[in-house]
Amino acid sequence: MQNWRATFIPCLIWIGVVTAALIAGLAKGLSLQDLALPAVILAIPGIFGVCLSPIIEREWAQIGLILAWLALAICVCLFAGYYPFAVLFLAAPVIASLFKREKIVESLILATVFAALIYFAFVKGAIPESPLNDVQKLWMSQAGIMGLISLVISTLFSIAQERVETAVPSSAGISTDAIEVRGDNRFVLDSDVIETLNGSVMRFSKSGALMAANNEARSKFHFNALGMTTLNSVMSGSHSVQETFSNAVKKSLKSDQPETIRIALPNPFDAQSINSFDATLLPQSDGGVLVHAIDRTAEETQIEALRQQAVILEGRPDEKTLFFAGVSHELRTPLNAIIGFSDMMRSRLFGPLPSKYAEYADLIHDSGQHMLDLIGDVLDLSKVEAGKYSLQYDTFDASDVVRSSVKMLRPAADAAEVKFEVSIDSDDSLLVEADRKALRQILLNLLSNAVKFSYKGGQVLVKAQHKNEYLLLVVEDQGEGISADELERIGTPFTQSQSGLNSNERGSGLGLSLVKSLTELHQGQFSIQSELEQGTRVTVALPWSRPITELK
């Protein structure tokens, strides 16, 4: 998302909240001398964001804005104390959600690392006594929390507004003056404009021949003469890359909508290095496709460095779990308010709403619920990694959990035009001894993934049976599937398949990792089989009764 208003509005609202809090404090008799310094500190990242919003499409501007919000959290924690100001570390990931998915990952890692380091310094007594008095701290905590809640709400609103707008993807950097949208909803770009666009731009004919390319594309990809170069030769990295790109082209032409994928290709001028690109494919009215590729190689290198830095936290699971628990609690409170208010708006509790605002309320509610679910997944996974997740064994009918889970996901399946087929072994009783909540989490994650990656009119098969002293659960879809290369990484936290990255549905890459972890906690078995365009089959086998080691 690079619409300048999407960044400008949340930052302006932040400044407005800080200003309103300042006026309210002065009205209550607090002195301007006490409030001036805290107000300036809180307002700086908002002012920085307002100034950068006209050029926010530039990479350095996005990184600078994220770092400004991160610096705010660091400064406030150092000068005013860790509690309750650690919640301000959430501001950077919230702002990053306005940009690419990579920015969210980077900001989360940076926020986690710095918050943990400051927490350790706070625990060890390495942070000097705050120069602020109690009045300044109290005002700053109230203004900061109100500002964060407003920032979350306005950011969700900006994301919702961007999703309902019908426009050419802003990542392509294409002016709408150079584009004609035909009646068949396909985009037609004037060839003379290609040379003026940022990034690598290539236009291929219906037969796959390269018809036009700008100078940056010639410097990043391997070309022969125009008309003699084919789409497959440009994407000559591996069979997997060609297959992924070919499937994306077919999907874009079939749906008449842009598709974005991540590809990795050998550097044509240095065989030892790999270049990574975000490629957006726009269907053309002549049956061809326009490819706009942004080089993400430098970002990939930065992310890898950040991941290596984050390894230092792995040796301190207790502190990390404590941090996640505190942050999740602080964020759940405003999110519950957001979801509750948007639900009242959706139900028109206080009167009718214009249709567009009702649609916004639905999007705000869904986005808030998604963030709340993500917080729960992160907290549960951190508990599992730290060995703090304790299974609560109980004897219950697994068929009831299967049916209730399917019922919960049925509205989402109906919206996606996907049908459930449930097969429960009726010959044997399904009274299993396990953790009911964990089993429900396993099923909800598997069913949600199956619905999300199924095609319209598809079917999701759900099976439950007693086999060889195990409760066997199978969830099988007929969706996009996963390539053999990506299948090896599935189950690793924050890892998604290419289909997950291309999907319009958001995901964190935690679902299957959590399923696998909960299965292993039961001393069960987890397996997944998948092929591209053939669908995916996930099998979970849980011991029928509580393992002997758990009884000790």
C-alpha positions as CSV (number, residue, x, y, z in Angstrom):
1,M,0.0,0.0,0.0
2,Q,1.5,3.3,-1.1
3,N,-1.5,5.7,-1.1
4,W,-0.1,8.8,0.7
5,R,-3.4,9.3,2.5
6,A,-3.2,5.9,4.1
7,T,-0.1,7.1,5.9
8,F,-1.1,10.8,6.3
9,I,-4.4,10.2,8.1
10,P,-3.2,7.9,11.0
11,C,-0.2,10.1,11.6
12,L,-2.4,13.2,11.6
13,I,-4.8,11.6,14.0
14,W,-1.9,10.7,16.3
15,I,-0.9,14.4,16.4
16,G,-4.5,15.4,17.0
17,V,-4.8,13.0,20.0
18,V,-1.6,14.2,21.5
19,T,-2.7,17.8,21.1
20,A,-6.1,17.1,22.5
21,A,-4.5,15.4,25.5
22,L,-2.2,18.4,26.0
23,I,-5.2,20.8,26.0
24,A,-7.1,18.5,28.4
25,G,-4.1,18.5,30.8
26,L,-3.8,22.3,30.7
27,A,-7.6,22.6,31.3
28,K,-7.2,20.4,34.4
29,G,-4.6,22.8,35.8
30,L,-1.4,21.1,34.8
31,S,1.4,23.4,33.9
32,L,2.7,23.8,30.3
33,Q,6.2,23.5,31.6
34,D,5.4,19.9,32.8
35,L,3.6,18.8,29.6
36,A,5.6,20.5,26.8
37,L,8.5,18.0,26.7
38,P,6.4,14.8,26.8
39,A,4.0,16.2,24.2
40,V,6.9,17.1,21.8
41,I,8.4,13.6,22.2
42,L,5.1,11.9,21.5
43,A,4.3,14.1,18.5
44,I,7.6,13.7,16.7
45,P,6.9,10.4,14.8
46,G,3.4,11.7,13.8
47,I,4.9,14.9,12.4
48,F,7.6,12.9,10.7
49,G,4.9,10.7,9.1
50,V,2.9,13.7,7.9
51,C,6.0,15.1,6.3
52,L,7.0,11.8,4.6
53,S,3.5,10.9,3.3
54,P,3.8,12.6,-0.1
55,I,6.9,10.5,-0.9
56,I,5.9,7.4,1.2
57,E,6.1,5.2,-1.9
58,R,9.9,5.4,-1.7
59,E,11.6,2.6,0.2
60,W,13.8,4.8,2.4
61,A,10.7,6.8,3.4
62,Q,8.9,3.7,4.6
63,I,11.9,2.4,6.5
64,G,12.5,5.9,8.0
65,L,8.9,6.1,9.3
66,I,9.0,2.7,10.8
67,L,12.3,3.5,12.6
68,A,10.8,6.8,13.8
69,W,8.0,5.0,15.6
70,L,10.5,2.4,17.0
71,A,12.7,5.3,18.2
72,L,9.6,6.7,20.0
73,A,9.1,3.5,22.0
74,I,12.8,3.2,22.8
75,C,13.1,6.8,24.1
76,V,9.9,6.7,26.1
77,C,10.9,3.4,27.8
78,L,14.4,4.7,28.6
79,F,13.2,8.1,30.0
80,A,9.8,7.2,31.5
81,G,10.1,3.5,32.5
82,Y,9.3,0.2,30.8
83,Y,5.8,-0.3,32.2
84,P,3.3,0.6,30.8
85,F,5.2,2.2,27.9
86,A,6.4,-1.0,26.3
87,V,3.1,-1.2,24.6
88,L,4.3,1.6,22.3
89,F,6.6,-1.0,20.6
90,L,3.4,-2.1,18.8
91,A,3.2,1.3,16.9
92,A,6.0,0.3,14.5
93,P,4.3,-3.0,13.3
94,V,1.0,-1.2,13.1
95,I,2.4,1.5,10.8
96,A,4.3,-1.2,8.8
97,S,1.0,-2.9,8.0
98,L,0.4,-0.1,5.6
99,F,3.3,-1.3,3.5
100,K,4.6,-4.6,2.1
101,R,4.3,-7.9,4.1
102,E,8.2,-7.8,4.5
103,K,8.0,-4.6,6.4
104,I,5.7,-6.1,9.0
105,V,8.1,-9.0,9.5
106,E,11.1,-6.6,9.8
107,S,9.3,-4.3,12.2
108,L,8.1,-7.1,14.4
109,I,11.6,-8.5,14.7
110,L,13.1,-5.1,15.4
111,A,10.4,-4.3,18.0
112,T,10.8,-7.6,19.7
113,V,14.6,-7.4,19.8
114,F,14.7,-3.8,21.2
115,A,11.8,-4.4,23.6
116,A,13.6,-7.5,25.0
117,L,16.9,-5.7,25.3
118,I,15.3,-2.8,27.2
119,Y,13.4,-5.2,29.3
120,F,16.6,-7.0,30.3
121,A,18.3,-3.7,31.1
122,F,15.3,-2.7,33.1
123,V,15.4,-6.0,35.1
124,K,19.2,-5.6,35.7
125,G,18.8,-2.0,36.9
126,A,20.9,-0.7,34.0
127,I,18.4,2.0,33.1
128,P,18.9,5.3,35.1
129,E,16.2,6.9,37.1
130,S,13.6,8.8,35.0
131,P,14.1,12.5,34.7
132,L,10.3,12.9,34.4
133,N,8.1,13.6,37.4
134,D,5.0,11.6,38.3
135,V,2.6,14.1,36.6
136,Q,4.6,13.9,33.4
137,K,4.6,10.1,33.5
138,L,0.9,9.8,34.1
139,W,0.0,12.2,31.4
140,M,2.4,10.6,29.0
141,S,1.0,7.1,29.7
142,Q,-2.6,8.2,29.1
143,A,-1.8,10.2,26.0
144,G,0.4,7.4,24.6
145,I,-2.2,4.6,25.1
146,M,-5.1,6.8,23.7
147,G,-2.8,7.7,20.7
148,L,-2.0,4.0,20.1
149,I,-5.6,3.0,20.1
150,S,-6.4,5.8,17.7
151,L,-3.5,4.8,15.5
152,V,-4.7,1.1,15.4
153,I,-8.2,2.2,14.5
154,S,-7.2,4.7,11.8
155,T,-4.7,2.2,10.3
156,L,-7.3,-0.5,10.1
157,F,-9.6,2.0,8.5
158,S,-6.9,3.0,6.0
159,I,-6.3,-0.7,5.1
160,A,-10.0,-1.3,4.8
161,Q,-10.5,1.7,2.5
162,E,-7.6,0.7,0.3
163,R,-9.0,-2.8,-0.1
164,V,-12.4,-1.6,-1.4
165,E,-10.9,0.8,-3.9
166,T,-10.6,-0.5,-7.4
167,A,-7.4,0.6,-8.9
168,V,-4.2,-0.6,-10.5
169,P,-1.8,-1.9,-7.8
170,S,0.2,1.0,-6.5
171,S,3.3,-1.2,-6.3
172,A,3.5,-1.0,-10.1
173,G,4.1,2.8,-9.9
174,I,1.9,3.3,-13.0
175,S,0.1,6.6,-13.5
176,T,-3.6,6.1,-14.3
177,D,-3.2,8.6,-17.1
178,A,-1.2,6.1,-19.0
179,I,-3.7,3.3,-18.5
180,E,-6.9,2.5,-20.2
181,V,-9.3,0.0,-18.4
182,R,-11.3,-1.8,-21.1
183,G,-14.7,-3.3,-20.7
184,D,-13.3,-6.7,-20.0
185,N,-11.6,-5.2,-16.9
186,R,-8.1,-5.7,-18.3
187,F,-5.4,-3.1,-18.2
188,V,-3.8,-1.7,-21.4
189,L,-0.5,0.2,-21.1
190,D,0.9,2.4,-23.8
191,S,4.3,1.0,-24.8
192,D,5.9,4.5,-24.9
193,V,5.2,4.8,-21.1
194,I,7.1,1.7,-20.2
195,E,10.5,3.4,-20.3
196,T,9.4,6.0,-17.8
197,L,8.3,3.6,-15.1
198,N,10.2,2.6,-12.0
199,G,11.3,-1.0,-11.6
200,S,11.7,-3.6,-14.3
201,V,8.8,-3.5,-16.8
202,M,8.3,-6.1,-19.6
203,R,5.4,-6.7,-21.9
204,F,4.8,-10.1,-23.4
205,S,2.5,-11.1,-26.2
206,K,-0.1,-13.8,-26.1
207,S,2.4,-16.3,-27.5
208,G,4.9,-15.4,-24.7
209,A,7.3,-13.3,-26.8
210,L,8.9,-10.3,-25.2
211,M,7.6,-7.2,-27.0
212,A,8.9,-4.3,-24.9
213,A,11.1,-3.7,-21.9
214,N,12.6,-0.7,-20.1
215,N,16.3,-0.2,-19.3
216,E,16.1,-1.5,-15.8
217,A,14.6,-4.7,-17.0
218,R,17.5,-5.1,-19.4
219,S,20.0,-4.7,-16.6
220,K,18.2,-7.2,-14.3
221,F,17.2,-10.0,-16.6
222,H,18.8,-12.0,-19.4
223,F,17.5,-10.8,-22.8
224,N,18.1,-11.6,-26.5
225,A,16.5,-9.4,-29.2
226,L,13.0,-8.3,-28.7
227,G,10.6,-10.7,-30.3
228,M,13.2,-13.4,-30.0
229,T,13.1,-13.6,-26.2
230,T,10.4,-15.7,-24.6
231,L,8.8,-15.5,-21.1
232,N,10.4,-18.9,-20.2
233,S,13.9,-17.8,-21.2
234,V,13.6,-14.6,-19.0
235,M,12.5,-16.7,-16.1
236,S,15.2,-19.3,-16.6
237,G,16.0,-20.0,-13.0
238,S,14.6,-23.4,-12.2
239,H,11.7,-25.5,-13.3
240,S,9.9,-24.5,-10.1
241,V,10.3,-20.8,-10.9
242,Q,9.0,-21.3,-14.4
243,E,6.1,-23.3,-13.2
244,T,5.2,-20.8,-10.5
245,F,5.4,-17.9,-12.9
246,S,3.4,-19.8,-15.6
247,N,0.6,-20.6,-13.2
248,A,0.4,-17.0,-12.0
249,V,0.2,-15.8,-15.6
250,K,-2.7,-18.3,-16.3
251,K,-4.5,-17.2,-13.1
252,S,-4.1,-13.5,-13.9
253,L,-5.5,-13.9,-17.5
254,K,-8.3,-16.2,-16.3
255,S,-9.4,-13.8,-13.5
256,D,-8.7,-10.6,-15.4
257,Q,-7.0,-9.3,-12.2
258,P,-3.4,-8.5,-11.3
259,E,-1.4,-11.2,-9.6
260,T,1.7,-10.7,-7.4
261,I,4.3,-13.4,-6.7
262,R,7.8,-13.6,-5.2
263,I,10.5,-15.1,-7.5
264,A,14.2,-15.9,-7.1
265,L,16.4,-15.9,-10.2
266,P,20.2,-16.3,-10.8
267,N,21.9,-13.0,-11.4
268,P,22.6,-13.0,-15.2
269,F,25.9,-11.2,-14.6
270,D,27.0,-13.1,-11.5
271,A,26.1,-16.8,-11.5
272,Q,27.0,-17.1,-7.8
273,S,24.3,-14.7,-6.6
274,I,20.5,-14.9,-6.5
275,N,18.2,-11.9,-7.2
276,S,14.7,-11.8,-5.5
277,F,11.8,-9.9,-7.1
278,D,8.2,-9.0,-6.3
279,A,6.6,-9.5,-9.7
280,T,3.1,-8.0,-10.5
281,L,1.4,-9.4,-13.6
282,L,-1.3,-7.3,-15.3
283,P,-3.4,-8.9,-18.0
284,Q,-3.5,-7.1,-21.4
285,S,-6.5,-6.9,-23.7
286,D,-4.6,-8.6,-26.5
287,G,-4.1,-11.8,-24.3
288,G,-0.6,-10.8,-23.3
289,V,0.7,-9.8,-19.9
290,L,2.6,-6.8,-18.5
291,V,5.2,-7.8,-15.9
292,H,6.4,-5.2,-13.3
293,A,9.2,-6.5,-11.1
294,I,10.7,-4.8,-8.0
295,D,14.1,-6.0,-6.9
296,R,13.9,-7.1,-3.3
297,T,17.4,-8.7,-3.1
298,A,18.7,-6.0,-0.6
299,E,15.6,-6.4,1.6
300,E,16.0,-10.2,1.7
301,T,19.6,-9.7,2.9
302,Q,18.4,-7.3,5.6
303,I,15.7,-9.6,6.7
304,E,18.1,-12.5,7.0
305,A,20.4,-10.4,9.1
306,L,17.5,-9.5,11.4
307,R,16.5,-13.1,11.7
308,Q,20.1,-13.9,12.8
309,Q,19.9,-11.2,15.4
310,A,16.6,-12.5,16.7
311,V,18.3,-15.8,17.5
312,I,19.7,-14.2,20.6
313,L,16.2,-14.4,22.0
314,E,15.9,-18.1,21.5
315,G,18.1,-18.8,24.5
316,R,15.8,-16.8,26.8
317,P,12.3,-18.3,26.2
318,D,11.0,-17.3,29.7
319,E,11.6,-13.6,29.1
320,K,10.3,-13.8,25.6
321,T,7.1,-15.5,26.7
322,L,6.7,-12.9,29.5
323,F,7.1,-10.1,26.9
324,F,4.6,-11.7,24.5
325,A,2.1,-12.2,27.3
326,G,2.3,-8.6,28.4
327,V,2.1,-7.2,24.9
328,S,-0.8,-9.4,23.9
329,H,-2.7,-8.3,27.0
330,E,-2.1,-4.7,26.3
331,L,-3.2,-5.0,22.6
332,R,-6.2,-7.2,23.2
333,T,-8.0,-4.6,25.2
334,P,-8.1,-1.9,22.5
335,L,-8.7,-4.5,19.8
336,N,-11.8,-5.9,21.7
337,A,-13.1,-2.3,21.8
338,I,-12.5,-1.9,18.1
339,I,-14.3,-5.2,17.3
340,G,-17.1,-4.3,19.7
341,F,-17.7,-0.8,18.3
342,S,-17.5,-2.1,14.7
343,D,-20.0,-4.9,15.5
344,M,-22.4,-2.3,16.8
345,M,-22.0,-0.3,13.6
346,R,-22.5,-3.4,11.5
347,S,-25.7,-4.3,13.4
348,R,-26.9,-0.6,13.0
349,L,-27.6,-0.4,16.8
350,F,-27.7,3.4,16.7
351,G,-29.5,3.8,13.4
352,P,-29.0,3.2,9.7
353,L,-25.6,3.7,8.0
354,P,-24.8,4.5,4.3
355,S,-23.9,1.3,2.5
356,K,-20.2,2.3,2.0
357,Y,-19.8,3.0,5.8
358,A,-21.5,-0.4,6.6
359,E,-18.9,-2.0,4.3
360,Y,-16.1,-0.2,6.1
361,A,-17.5,-1.4,9.4
362,D,-17.4,-5.0,8.1
363,L,-13.8,-4.6,7.0
364,I,-12.7,-3.0,10.3
365,H,-14.4,-5.8,12.2
366,D,-12.8,-8.6,10.1
367,S,-9.3,-6.9,10.3
368,G,-9.6,-6.5,14.0
369,Q,-10.7,-10.1,14.5
370,H,-7.8,-11.2,12.3
371,M,-5.3,-9.3,14.4
372,L,-6.8,-10.7,17.6
373,D,-6.5,-14.3,16.3
374,L,-2.9,-13.6,15.2
375,I,-2.1,-12.4,18.7
376,G,-3.5,-15.6,20.2
377,D,-1.5,-17.7,17.7
378,V,1.8,-15.9,18.5
379,L,1.2,-16.2,22.3
380,D,0.4,-19.9,22.0
381,L,3.4,-20.7,19.8
382,S,5.7,-18.8,22.1
383,K,4.4,-20.8,25.1
384,V,5.0,-24.0,23.2
385,E,8.5,-23.0,22.3
386,A,9.2,-22.1,25.9
387,G,7.8,-25.3,27.2
388,K,5.1,-23.4,29.1
389,Y,2.1,-24.8,27.2
390,S,0.4,-27.3,29.5
391,L,-2.1,-29.8,28.0
392,Q,-5.4,-30.2,29.9
393,Y,-6.4,-33.8,29.3
394,D,-10.0,-34.7,29.3
395,T,-12.1,-37.6,27.9
396,F,-14.6,-36.3,25.3
397,D,-16.3,-37.2,22.0
398,A,-14.0,-36.0,19.3
399,S,-16.9,-36.0,16.8
400,D,-18.5,-33.2,18.7
401,V,-15.3,-31.1,18.3
402,V,-15.1,-31.9,14.6
403,R,-18.8,-30.9,13.9
404,S,-18.5,-27.7,16.0
405,S,-15.3,-26.7,14.2
406,V,-16.9,-27.2,10.8
407,K,-19.9,-25.2,11.9
408,M,-17.7,-22.3,12.9
409,L,-15.9,-22.2,9.5
410,R,-19.1,-22.8,7.4
411,P,-19.9,-19.1,7.0
412,A,-16.3,-18.5,5.6
413,A,-16.7,-21.5,3.4
414,D,-20.1,-20.3,2.1
415,A,-18.6,-16.9,1.3
416,A,-15.7,-18.6,-0.6
417,E,-18.2,-20.9,-2.3
418,V,-16.5,-24.0,-0.9
419,K,-18.4,-27.0,0.4
420,F,-17.5,-29.2,3.4
421,E,-17.9,-33.0,3.3
422,V,-17.7,-34.5,6.8
423,S,-17.0,-38.2,7.3
424,I,-17.0,-39.4,10.9
425,D,-16.4,-43.1,11.7
426,S,-19.8,-44.2,13.2
427,D,-18.7,-47.8,13.8
428,D,-16.5,-46.9,16.8
429,S,-16.9,-44.5,19.6
430,L,-14.6,-41.5,19.3
431,L,-14.2,-40.9,23.0
432,V,-10.6,-39.7,23.1
433,E,-8.4,-38.6,26.0
434,A,-6.7,-35.3,24.8
435,D,-6.8,-31.6,25.2
436,R,-10.1,-30.4,23.9
437,K,-9.0,-26.8,23.3
438,A,-5.8,-27.9,21.5
439,L,-7.8,-30.3,19.3
440,R,-10.2,-27.5,18.4
441,Q,-7.2,-25.2,17.5
442,I,-5.8,-27.9,15.3
443,L,-9.0,-28.4,13.4
444,L,-9.8,-24.6,13.0
445,N,-6.3,-23.9,11.6
446,L,-6.5,-26.8,9.1
447,L,-10.1,-26.0,8.0
448,S,-9.3,-22.3,7.7
449,N,-6.3,-23.0,5.5
450,A,-8.3,-25.5,3.4
451,V,-11.0,-22.9,2.8
452,K,-8.6,-20.1,2.1
453,F,-6.6,-21.9,-0.6
454,S,-9.6,-23.7,-2.3
455,Y,-11.0,-22.6,-5.6
456,K,-14.6,-21.5,-5.9
457,G,-16.9,-24.5,-6.2
458,G,-14.2,-26.7,-4.5
459,Q,-14.7,-29.2,-1.7
460,V,-13.0,-29.8,1.6
461,L,-13.1,-33.3,3.0
462,V,-12.9,-33.7,6.8
463,K,-12.4,-37.2,8.2
464,A,-12.2,-38.5,11.7
465,Q,-11.8,-42.2,12.7
466,H,-10.3,-44.5,15.3
467,K,-7.3,-46.4,13.8
468,N,-4.6,-48.4,15.5
469,E,-5.0,-46.7,18.9
470,Y,-4.9,-43.3,17.3
471,L,-7.5,-40.6,16.6
472,L,-6.9,-40.0,12.9
473,L,-7.9,-36.6,11.5
474,V,-7.7,-35.8,7.8
475,V,-8.4,-32.5,6.1
476,E,-8.1,-32.5,2.3
477,D,-8.8,-29.8,-0.2
478,Q,-8.8,-29.4,-4.0
479,G,-7.1,-26.1,-4.0
480,E,-3.8,-24.5,-5.2
481,G,-1.5,-27.0,-3.5
482,I,2.2,-26.6,-2.6
483,S,5.3,-27.3,-4.6
484,A,7.8,-30.0,-3.4
485,D,10.4,-27.3,-2.6
486,E,8.1,-25.3,-0.4
487,L,6.6,-28.4,1.2
488,E,9.9,-29.0,3.2
489,R,9.6,-25.6,4.9
490,I,5.9,-25.9,5.9
491,G,5.5,-26.1,9.6
492,T,8.3,-23.6,10.4
493,P,7.0,-20.5,12.2
494,F,6.2,-17.5,10.0
495,T,6.7,-19.5,6.9
496,Q,4.1,-19.6,4.1
497,S,4.0,-21.3,0.7
498,Q,4.1,-19.3,-2.5
499,S,0.3,-19.7,-2.8
500,G,-0.1,-18.2,0.7
501,L,2.0,-15.2,-0.3
502,N,-0.1,-14.8,-3.5
503,S,-3.4,-15.2,-1.8
504,N,-5.6,-12.2,-1.2
505,E,-6.2,-13.6,2.3
506,R,-3.8,-12.5,4.9
507,G,-1.7,-15.0,6.9
508,S,1.1,-15.0,9.4
509,G,2.6,-18.4,8.6
510,L,1.8,-19.6,12.1
511,G,-1.2,-21.9,11.4
512,L,0.5,-25.2,10.4
513,S,3.4,-24.5,12.7
514,L,1.0,-24.4,15.7
515,V,-0.9,-27.5,14.4
516,K,2.4,-29.4,14.2
517,S,3.5,-28.2,17.7
518,L,0.2,-29.1,19.4
519,T,0.3,-32.5,17.7
520,E,3.8,-33.2,18.9
521,L,2.8,-32.1,22.4
522,H,0.3,-34.9,22.4
523,Q,3.1,-37.2,21.2
524,G,1.2,-37.6,17.9
525,Q,2.1,-37.5,14.3
526,F,1.7,-34.8,11.7
527,S,2.1,-35.3,7.9
528,I,1.2,-33.3,4.8
529,Q,1.0,-34.3,1.1
530,S,0.5,-31.8,-1.7
531,E,0.9,-31.1,-5.3
532,L,0.5,-27.8,-7.2
533,E,-3.0,-27.4,-8.7
534,Q,-4.0,-30.8,-7.1
535,G,-4.7,-29.8,-3.5
536,T,-3.4,-30.6,-0.1
537,R,-4.0,-33.4,2.4
538,V,-3.0,-32.9,6.0
539,T,-3.1,-35.9,8.5
540,V,-3.0,-35.6,12.2
541,A,-2.8,-38.7,14.4
542,L,-3.3,-38.2,18.1
543,P,-2.8,-41.0,20.7
544,W,-6.2,-42.5,21.7
545,S,-5.4,-42.2,25.4
546,R,-3.0,-40.1,27.4
547,P,0.6,-41.2,26.9
548,I,2.3,-42.9,29.9
549,T,4.9,-40.2,30.1
550,E,2.2,-37.6,30.7
551,L,0.8,-39.6,33.6
552,K,4.0,-39.5,35.5
